[in-house]
C-alpha cells in the first residue's frame, strides 16, 4: 500500500469524524469557518466535509488496490 493511499484514507477519516461528531476543534478552524460562511450554515458545511471525506477514503482505497495511480 502506498504512502499516498494511506494519507488519503486517514485524511478522509479525520474529515468524516470531525464533521460527523461536530467537533469544535474541527469546525472552528479558519478554513472550515470559511466553508460555513460560503455554504450558509454549519450543517451544510458539515455535510460537504463528510462528502469530501468519503471521496478521499474512496480514492485512497482505489489507490491501495491499484485501480488508480497517485503518481
N, C-alpha and C positions, 0 to 999 in steps of 0.2 A: 504494500500500500504506500503510495507516495505521500510526501510531506504535505503537498498542496491539498490532497484529498482529506487528510486528517484535519488540516486547518479549516477547510470549508465546513466540514461536519461539525467541528467544535464551535466555530463562529455561528453557524446556523442554530445550534442548540442553545447557545447563550442568547441569541435574539429571541428564540421561541420562549425560553424560560422567563427571561426578563419581561417580555411583553405579556405573556400569559398570566404571570403572577402579579403584574402591575407593580413591580418593584421600583421604589423611588430612585435607587442607585442606577437604574437603567433609564427610567422615563424622565428624570430631571437633568440629564446631560444636555449640553448645548445643542448638539445635532438633533437629538430627539425632541427637544422643545421646538426647534425649527420645523420639524415634520408635523408636530402638533399644531403649530400656527398655520402652516400651509394647508393641512387637511381639515382644519376647523375644530377638531376635538381630540381629546386624549384617546378616546375609544377608537376612532378611525386610525390614529397613528399606531395604536397597539395592533389593530388588525393588519395594517400594512407591514409592520415589522414581523408579525407571525408569518405572513405570506413570503416575505423576503427570506426569513429563516428556513422555511420549508424548501424554497428553491435552492438555497445554499446547501442544505443537507442532501437534497436530491442530486445536485451537481457533484457533491463530494462522494456520494455512493457510486454514481456513474463513473467518476474518475477512478475510484478504487477498483471497480470491476473492469476497467479498461475500455469502457464504451466511449468515453471522451478523453481527450488528451489536454491536460492543463499546460502543457509545454512551452 
